[in-house]
Amino acid sequence: GSATLDNKARQDIQRLVAYMGRPENQQKRITLVGFGDAKQTETRAIVLSKLRAVAVKSELRKNGISTQPVSGFGAYMPVASNTGKGKVKNRRVEVWVR
């Protein structure tokens, strides 16, 4: 199915909305980068990781925040092992603000 946002993701988005709402942050740009765990093919991992970032992007858009085009890096740069619970940690969207 489509990537759904868990409660932690929703809280993170609300924090980001508040952060971007401050006058000193109005000019900052947000880039969303999706990551995932290793799939049967690298292409599939990249597509799924990009969908994850798109889910966050559409949620931010609902809150009036636009972002740069999203990127999906698949299983690149894992933060945990790609087994068991580690896989879940690797399925993430990083928010790069500059």
C-alpha positions in Angstrom: 0.0 0.0 0.0 0.9 3.6 0.1 3.3 4.9 2.7 1.4 5.9 5.8 2.7 8.2 8.4 2.9 7.0 12.0 2.3 9.1 15.0 6.0 10.0 15.4 6.1 11.2 11.8 3.0 13.3 12.4 4.6 14.9 15.5 7.8 15.5 13.6 5.8 17.2 10.8 4.0 19.4 13.3 7.4 20.4 14.8 8.7 21.2 11.3 5.5 23.3 10.6 6.1 25.3 13.8 9.8 25.7 13.0 9.0 27.0 9.4 6.3 29.3 10.7 8.9 31.4 12.6 9.8 34.6 10.7 13.5 33.9 10.8 13.0 30.6 9.0 10.7 31.8 6.2 13.5 31.8 3.7 14.8 28.4 4.5 14.4 25.6 2.0 13.4 22.0 2.9 14.7 19.0 1.0 13.1 15.6 1.8 15.2 12.6 1.3 13.7 9.1 1.6 15.6 6.0 2.6 14.7 2.4 2.9 15.8 -1.1 3.6 17.3 -3.3 0.9 14.6 -4.8 -1.4 14.8 -7.5 -4.1 16.1 -4.8 -6.5 17.8 -1.5 -5.9 15.2 0.2 -8.2 12.4 -1.0 -6.0 14.2 0.2 -2.8 14.7 3.6 -4.4 11.0 3.9 -5.6 9.7 3.0 -2.1 12.0 5.4 -0.4 10.9 8.2 -2.7 7.3 7.4 -2.0 8.0 7.7 1.7 9.4 11.2 1.1 6.4 12.1 -1.2 4.0 11.1 1.7 5.8 13.6 4.0 5.8 16.2 1.2 2.0 16.0 0.7 1.5 16.3 4.5 3.7 19.4 4.6 1.8 20.9 1.6 -1.5 20.5 3.5 0.1 22.7 6.2 1.2 25.3 3.6 4.8 24.3 3.4 6.4 23.7 0.1 9.6 21.7 -0.3 12.2 21.1 -3.0 11.7 18.1 -5.3 12.1 14.9 -3.2 14.9 12.4 -3.6 14.9 8.6 -2.8 18.1 7.0 -2.0 16.8 3.5 -1.3 19.0 1.4 0.9 21.9 3.8 0.7 23.3 5.2 4.0 21.6 2.8 6.4 21.4 3.9 10.0 21.0 0.3 11.2 21.5 -3.3 10.0 19.2 -4.4 7.3 17.8 -7.2 9.3 14.9 -7.5 11.7 14.1 -4.2 13.5 17.0 -2.5 11.8 15.1 -2.5 8.6 12.3 -0.4 10.1 14.9 2.2 11.3 16.3 2.4 7.8 12.8 3.2 6.4 13.0 6.9 7.1 12.6 10.4 5.6 15.4 12.8 6.5 14.6 16.5 6.4 17.4 18.7 5.2 16.9 22.4 6.0 19.2 25.1 4.6 
